[in-house]
């Protein structure tokens, strides 16, 4: 069983039906597919698979809740894609906030 599990959604029918994919982050191999992306389903899966130390996930609240309930001692971290996305959004907000000041420097 994985020590570090990646959690993300996948489209069964884009825009209508989504599931959850679980990946062993250390081996980069899929571990399981869950039929939906509800927090209860993820929590139940995590509770059945003890020993998970890290849950790597996106910002979805249902994944955060499921991980908190199902693996309360696991550390939750952002995956690489969302970490970079968060950084980019923070940089955009900073630039937008300071744009008027930059115009005064001309």
Phi, psi and omega in degrees: 000147184290152173267325178239118183244133174265138182235127177208167179263157173222152182270123171276316173222102188311128179085353184230310186231124180235150175236184180239132175254137177245130185233138171284109186294327183288325179260348183062031180247141176297143180251318183197159172239129178256148188288346177209188182242028179283146183298324182296321179294315178295316180301316180297318180297313180297321180296328179283341185243076181296157177098359178282122184262331184224134173245116181260119189212173174271194185273007183299129182296329180290329175287321178298314180294315180300319179292320180297321181281313187280331180221068188299337180267352180287146174278134177257129180229158176279142175287165186303315180303311184285333175297313178294321179297316178299317179298315179299317179295321178295319178296318178299317179298319180296313180298316180298320181293327184261001182302314179301323179294322181294326178296326180292341183278348183291000000 
